[in-house]
Amino acid sequence: MVQTIEEFVNRLQKDGVEAGREDGDKIRAEAQAQAQQRLAEAEKQAQQIIAQAQNESKMILARTDSELRLAARDTVLRLQEALSRGIQSVLSQAVQEKLDDGDFLGGLISDVVRQYATADASGGRAIVINVSEAARRRLLNGTIAALREDAAGSERIDLRGTLAEAGFTYQTADGTVEVTVDAVVDALSGIVGAELRERIAAAVGPGSEPQPKS
């Protein structure tokens, strides 16, 4: 069949359009595939970033919780230490005032020493009482005079002004009775301190009581 020039041109145009359409479809399909692949990769990367962020967040929260617990423990320890120092200061002042009181000290010595005086005196031992020099001068005329009468012989009472602090020490046949500011404060601090620790532990909640420092 003989084609005219017009038909030949039309055929070329048609073939070109078809080829262009096929190429366009192919390019569009490839572009869509690449876009889907990149989208999938982006979603995967986003999920990895989210997972990493969540893990880091959990680690930060765990570390923060641990640090807060340690800070709370240290705070409770410092609170206990501060309160213990405060208690010792208050007790020291109160005990000092009482033991500096001549009448109170005299009565205390009389009560304590009389519990041992009979046995010590009957055993031939001198009753040795150590007080401060100021207290010794105050006690000579009253308390010691009464004790010497109870001890059946003034030579058995030996009052010495050698103590450097308020209070007294009394040497018995079995050892030494010490009633000084330090001794009384130590005894009272042990009682008050134990109750204080229990109250703080109850206030901060179960499992929050600080462990002793190693």
C-alpha positions as CSV (number, residue, x, y, z in Angstrom):
1,M,0.0,0.0,0.0
2,V,1.4,3.3,-1.0
3,Q,1.4,5.8,2.0
4,T,1.0,9.4,1.4
5,I,3.3,11.8,3.1
6,E,0.4,12.9,5.3
7,E,-0.3,9.4,6.4
8,F,3.4,8.9,7.1
9,V,3.6,12.0,9.2
10,N,0.5,11.0,11.2
11,R,2.0,7.5,11.8
12,L,5.2,9.0,13.1
13,Q,3.2,11.3,15.4
14,K,1.2,8.5,16.7
15,D,4.2,6.3,17.2
16,G,6.0,9.2,19.0
17,V,3.0,9.8,21.2
18,E,2.7,6.2,22.1
19,A,6.4,5.9,22.9
20,G,6.3,9.1,24.9
21,R,3.4,7.9,26.8
22,E,5.1,4.6,27.6
23,D,8.2,6.4,28.6
24,G,6.2,8.7,30.8
25,D,4.4,5.8,32.4
26,K,7.7,4.1,33.0
27,I,9.3,7.2,34.5
28,R,6.2,7.8,36.7
29,A,6.2,4.2,37.9
30,E,9.9,4.4,38.7
31,A,9.4,7.7,40.5
32,Q,6.5,6.3,42.5
33,A,8.5,3.2,43.4
34,Q,11.4,5.4,44.5
35,A,9.1,7.6,46.5
36,Q,7.5,4.6,48.3
37,Q,11.0,3.2,49.0
38,R,12.2,6.5,50.4
39,L,9.0,6.9,52.4
40,A,9.5,3.4,53.8
41,E,13.1,4.2,54.7
42,A,12.1,7.5,56.3
43,E,9.4,5.7,58.4
44,K,11.9,3.1,59.4
45,Q,14.5,5.8,60.3
46,A,11.8,7.7,62.2
47,Q,10.9,4.6,64.2
48,Q,14.5,4.0,65.0
49,I,14.9,7.6,66.2
50,I,11.7,7.3,68.3
51,A,12.9,4.0,69.8
52,Q,16.3,5.5,70.6
53,A,14.7,8.5,72.1
54,Q,12.5,6.3,74.3
55,N,15.4,4.3,75.4
56,E,17.4,7.4,76.3
57,S,14.4,8.8,78.1
58,K,14.1,5.7,80.1
59,M,17.8,5.8,81.0
60,I,17.6,9.4,82.0
61,L,14.5,8.8,84.1
62,A,16.2,5.8,85.8
63,R,19.4,7.8,86.4
64,T,17.3,10.8,87.7
65,D,15.4,8.5,90.0
66,S,18.6,7.0,91.4
67,E,20.1,10.4,91.9
68,L,17.0,11.7,93.6
69,R,17.0,8.7,95.9
70,L,20.7,9.2,96.8
71,A,20.0,12.9,97.3
72,A,17.1,12.1,99.6
73,R,19.2,9.7,101.5
74,D,22.0,12.2,101.9
75,T,19.5,14.9,102.9
76,V,18.1,12.6,105.6
77,L,21.6,11.8,106.9
78,R,22.5,15.5,107.0
79,L,19.2,16.2,108.8
80,Q,19.9,13.5,111.4
81,E,23.4,14.8,111.9
82,A,22.2,18.4,112.3
83,L,19.5,17.4,114.7
84,S,21.9,15.2,116.7
85,R,24.3,18.1,117.0
86,G,21.4,20.4,118.0
87,I,20.2,17.8,120.6
88,Q,23.7,17.5,122.0
89,S,24.1,21.2,122.2
90,V,20.7,21.6,124.0
91,L,21.4,18.7,126.3
92,S,25.0,19.9,127.1
93,Q,23.7,23.3,128.1
94,A,20.9,21.9,130.3
95,V,23.1,19.3,131.9
96,Q,25.9,21.9,132.5
97,E,23.5,24.2,134.2
98,K,22.2,21.4,136.5
99,L,25.6,20.1,137.4
100,D,26.9,23.6,138.1
101,D,24.0,24.0,140.6
102,G,25.7,23.3,144.0
103,D,22.5,22.2,145.7
104,F,21.6,19.8,142.9
105,L,25.1,18.4,142.6
106,G,25.3,18.0,146.4
107,G,22.0,16.1,146.5
108,L,23.0,14.0,143.5
109,I,26.4,13.0,145.1
110,S,24.6,12.2,148.3
111,D,22.1,9.9,146.6
112,V,24.7,8.1,144.5
113,V,27.5,7.8,147.1
114,R,25.2,6.6,149.8
115,Q,24.4,3.6,147.7
116,Y,28.1,2.5,147.9
117,A,29.3,4.3,151.0
118,T,28.4,1.6,153.5
119,A,30.1,-1.2,151.6
120,D,33.2,0.9,150.8
121,A,33.5,2.2,154.3
122,S,33.1,-1.3,155.9
123,G,35.8,-2.6,153.6
124,G,38.3,-0.1,154.9
125,R,38.4,1.9,151.7
126,A,38.5,5.7,151.6
127,I,35.6,7.2,149.6
128,V,37.2,9.2,146.8
129,I,35.1,11.8,145.0
130,N,36.5,13.9,142.2
131,V,34.8,17.3,141.5
132,S,35.9,20.6,140.1
133,E,37.8,22.8,142.5
134,A,34.9,25.3,142.6
135,A,32.5,22.6,143.4
136,R,34.8,21.1,146.0
137,R,34.8,24.4,147.9
138,R,31.0,24.6,147.8
139,L,30.5,21.0,148.9
140,L,32.9,20.9,151.8
141,N,30.7,22.5,154.4
142,G,27.4,20.8,153.6
143,T,27.1,17.6,151.5
144,I,30.5,16.2,152.4
145,A,30.0,16.8,156.1
146,A,26.8,14.8,156.0
147,L,28.4,12.0,154.0
148,R,31.3,11.8,156.4
149,E,28.9,11.3,159.2
150,D,27.2,8.5,157.2
151,A,30.6,7.0,156.4
152,A,31.5,6.5,160.0
153,G,34.6,8.5,160.0
154,S,35.7,11.7,158.3
155,E,39.0,10.2,157.3
156,R,37.1,8.0,154.8
157,I,35.9,10.8,152.6
158,D,38.4,12.1,150.2
159,L,37.0,15.0,148.2
160,R,39.4,16.1,145.4
161,G,39.1,19.1,143.2
162,T,40.8,17.6,140.2
163,L,37.9,17.3,137.7
164,A,38.1,19.6,134.7
165,E,34.3,19.7,134.1
166,A,31.1,20.0,136.0
167,G,29.8,16.9,137.7
168,F,31.7,14.3,139.7
169,T,33.3,10.9,139.5
170,Y,33.2,8.4,142.4
171,Q,35.7,5.6,142.8
172,T,34.1,2.5,144.2
173,A,35.5,-0.9,145.1
174,D,34.2,-2.2,141.7
175,G,35.1,0.7,139.5
176,T,34.3,4.4,138.8
177,V,30.9,6.0,138.7
178,E,31.0,9.0,136.3
179,V,28.4,11.7,136.4
180,T,29.8,14.4,134.1
181,V,28.4,16.6,131.4
182,D,29.9,14.4,128.7
183,A,28.7,11.1,130.3
184,V,25.2,12.3,130.9
185,V,24.9,13.9,127.4
186,D,26.2,10.7,125.8
187,A,23.6,8.6,127.7
188,L,20.7,10.9,126.9
189,S,21.8,11.4,123.2
190,G,21.7,7.6,122.7
191,I,18.1,7.5,123.9
192,V,16.9,10.6,122.1
193,G,18.9,9.8,118.9
194,A,17.3,6.3,118.6
195,E,13.8,7.8,118.9
196,L,14.7,10.6,116.4
197,R,15.9,8.1,113.8
198,E,12.7,6.1,114.2
199,R,10.6,9.2,113.7
200,I,12.6,10.3,110.6
201,A,12.4,6.8,109.1
202,A,8.6,6.8,109.7
203,A,8.3,10.2,108.1
204,V,10.2,9.5,104.9
205,G,8.4,6.2,104.4
206,P,9.3,2.4,104.2
207,G,12.6,1.6,102.6
208,S,13.8,5.2,102.8
209,E,15.8,4.9,106.0
210,P,19.4,5.7,105.2
211,Q,22.1,3.1,105.8
212,P,25.0,3.9,108.1
213,K,28.1,5.2,106.3
214,S,30.8,2.7,105.8
